[in-house]
Amino acid sequence: MAALTRVKTVSPDLPEYIMEKDLARVALRRAKVGNLSDEGWKEVIDLINKKVGDE
């Protein structure tokens, strides 16, 4: 939520993870090209939560 208040900034804990995970970059690029909606992102988050559990 804090990231929503900053404009054009990435949370400091994410760049290293994104650069280490090739498929994270693929997923983000596809989401960008496809202009994934907030509802689409909610579905992605739900899928991730099923795999890793809610935090």
N, C-alpha and C positions, 0 to 999 in steps of 0.2 A: 504494500500500500504506500509506503514511503516513496517508492520509485515514481508513483503517479504524480507526486507534488514537484518533482524535478523535471525539467524539460531537457531532452536530448542528452541524458546522462544514464549510464548503465550502472547498476548496483555494483559496488566494488568486489563482491564475492563471485560475480558471474564471468568476467572475461577469461580468467584462467581455465575454468571448467569448460567454457564454450570452445576455447582453442584446443583443449585436450581431447574433446569428443567430436570426431568427424561427423557423426550422424546428428549431433545437436546442431551443427552448422547447416547441414542439409535440411533438417526440419525447419529451422528458422528461415532459411532462404525460400523454401517452398511456401511457407506460411506468408512470407512477404510478397512473393510473386502472385500467390492466390488471394492476397488481401484477406487473410483469415479473420473472420469476425470474432467479437468477444464470445459469442455463443460457441464458435468453433474452438476457441482457446479453452473454454470451460469443459468441453468434451475431452480435449487433450489432457487437461489437469485431472479429470475424473479417471481417465485411463491410467495415468501415471500413479494416482492414488491407489488404484486397484493393485498395481504392481509393487509399490514400495510402502504402502500404508499412509494413512493420514498423519500429518505432523502438526 
